[in-house]
């Protein structure tokens, strides 16, 4: 029974993170989901400063997802922060196509070693940031407004 509660907390964390990623997609780079920038009518090109700001924002969202997941459970906060962030990315990948009505690319994705390693690096770095968020949540003491003590 305990594992089910941990799993449900991971899923709740992932759904919250998915909603954050989907809501922030227009601020990010929506062309990266369908075509490379500058190709097929996608004219969104960012300067290096804009790209760095968006990458920092993405890392901040991953950190907050891990942090929120860590607050949901005290004993499994590292697991919840890490898996919640990974599942949020996977859910968001499919949810943005449905929410924004983006079409899927017409060509099959080439499974080159560069693409596979790049995807693994991207997911691993995101999971590591979620892990750090879960770790940081251990330093926050959650108290209730009605703690039973009257001043």
C-alpha positions as CSV (number, residue, x, y, z in Angstrom):
1,X,0.0,0.0,0.0
2,X,2.9,2.3,0.8
3,X,4.3,2.0,-2.8
4,X,1.0,3.0,-4.3
5,X,1.1,6.2,-2.4
6,X,4.6,7.0,-3.5
7,X,3.7,6.2,-7.1
8,X,0.6,8.4,-6.9
9,X,2.7,11.3,-5.6
10,X,5.2,10.8,-8.4
11,X,2.3,11.0,-10.9
12,X,0.8,14.1,-9.3
13,X,4.2,15.8,-9.4
14,X,4.5,14.8,-13.1
15,X,1.1,16.2,-13.9
16,X,1.9,19.5,-12.2
17,X,5.2,19.7,-14.0
18,X,3.6,18.8,-17.3
19,X,1.1,21.7,-16.9
20,X,4.0,24.1,-16.2
21,X,5.9,23.0,-19.3
22,X,2.8,23.2,-21.5
23,X,1.9,26.6,-20.2
24,X,5.4,27.9,-20.7
25,X,5.8,26.5,-24.2
26,X,4.9,29.7,-26.1
27,X,7.7,31.5,-24.1
28,X,10.1,28.8,-25.1
29,X,10.7,27.6,-28.7
30,X,7.6,25.9,-30.2
31,X,9.4,25.4,-33.5
32,X,11.7,22.8,-32.0
33,X,8.8,20.4,-31.7
34,X,7.9,20.4,-35.4
35,X,10.8,21.7,-37.5
36,X,14.3,23.0,-37.1
37,X,14.4,26.8,-36.6
38,X,14.1,28.8,-39.9
39,X,12.8,25.8,-41.9
40,X,9.3,25.4,-43.3
41,X,7.9,28.7,-42.3
42,X,9.2,28.7,-38.7
43,X,11.0,32.0,-38.4
44,X,11.7,32.0,-34.7
45,X,15.4,32.6,-34.2
46,X,16.8,33.5,-30.8
47,X,20.0,35.3,-29.9
48,X,22.5,33.5,-27.7
49,X,21.3,35.6,-24.7
50,X,17.7,34.6,-25.3
51,X,18.6,31.0,-25.7
52,X,20.6,31.1,-22.4
53,X,17.6,32.7,-20.6
54,X,15.2,30.1,-21.9
55,X,17.6,27.3,-20.9
56,X,17.9,28.8,-17.4
57,X,14.1,29.0,-17.2
58,X,13.8,25.4,-18.3
59,X,16.3,24.4,-15.6
60,X,14.4,26.4,-13.0
61,X,11.1,24.7,-13.9
62,X,12.8,21.3,-13.6
63,X,14.2,22.4,-10.2
64,X,10.8,23.5,-9.0
65,X,9.2,20.2,-10.1
66,X,11.7,18.3,-8.1
67,X,11.3,20.6,-5.2
68,X,7.5,20.2,-5.2
69,X,7.8,16.5,-5.5
70,X,10.1,16.4,-2.6
71,X,7.6,18.3,-0.5
72,X,4.9,15.7,-1.3
73,X,6.8,13.0,0.5
74,X,9.6,13.2,3.0
75,X,11.0,9.7,2.9
76,X,11.2,9.3,-0.9
77,X,11.8,12.9,-1.9
78,X,14.8,12.2,-4.1
79,X,12.9,9.5,-6.0
80,X,9.8,11.7,-6.4
81,X,11.9,14.7,-7.5
82,X,13.8,12.7,-10.1
83,X,11.0,10.6,-11.6
84,X,8.4,13.4,-11.3
85,X,10.7,15.6,-13.5
86,X,11.3,12.8,-16.1
87,X,7.6,11.9,-16.3
88,X,6.7,15.6,-16.6
89,X,8.9,15.9,-19.6
90,X,7.5,12.8,-21.3
91,X,3.9,13.8,-20.6
92,X,4.6,17.4,-21.8
93,X,6.1,16.1,-25.0
94,X,2.8,14.5,-26.0
95,X,0.5,17.1,-24.3
96,X,1.8,20.0,-26.3
97,X,0.9,18.4,-29.5
98,X,-2.7,17.9,-28.3
99,X,-3.1,21.2,-26.5
100,X,-1.6,23.4,-29.2
101,X,-2.8,21.3,-32.1
102,X,0.8,20.8,-33.4
103,X,1.1,18.2,-36.1
104,X,3.6,15.3,-35.8
105,X,6.5,15.4,-38.2
106,X,5.7,13.5,-41.4
107,X,9.2,11.9,-41.6
108,X,10.3,9.1,-39.3
109,X,12.8,10.1,-36.7
110,X,16.3,8.9,-37.6
111,X,17.7,6.9,-34.7
112,X,21.3,7.9,-35.1
113,X,23.7,7.5,-32.2
114,X,24.0,11.3,-31.9
115,X,20.3,11.7,-31.5
116,X,20.0,8.8,-29.0
117,X,23.0,10.1,-26.9
118,X,21.7,13.7,-27.1
119,X,18.3,12.6,-25.9
120,X,19.8,10.5,-23.0
121,X,22.0,13.5,-22.0
122,X,19.0,15.8,-22.1
123,X,16.8,13.5,-19.9
124,X,19.7,12.7,-17.6
125,X,20.5,16.4,-17.0
126,X,16.8,17.1,-16.4
127,X,16.6,14.2,-14.0
128,X,19.7,15.5,-12.1
129,X,18.2,18.9,-11.7
130,X,15.0,17.3,-10.4
131,X,17.1,15.3,-8.0
132,X,18.7,18.5,-6.7
133,X,15.2,20.1,-6.3
134,X,14.1,17.0,-4.3
135,X,17.3,17.3,-2.2
136,X,16.7,21.0,-1.5
137,X,13.1,20.3,-0.4
138,X,14.6,18.5,2.6
139,X,15.7,21.8,4.0
140,X,12.2,23.3,4.1
141,X,10.1,22.7,7.1
142,X,6.4,22.6,6.2
143,X,4.1,23.9,8.9
144,X,0.4,24.2,8.9
145,X,-1.5,27.5,9.6
146,X,-3.3,25.8,12.5
147,X,-0.5,24.3,14.4
148,X,-2.4,24.1,17.6
149,X,-0.4,26.8,19.3
150,X,-1.9,30.2,20.1
151,X,0.3,33.1,20.5
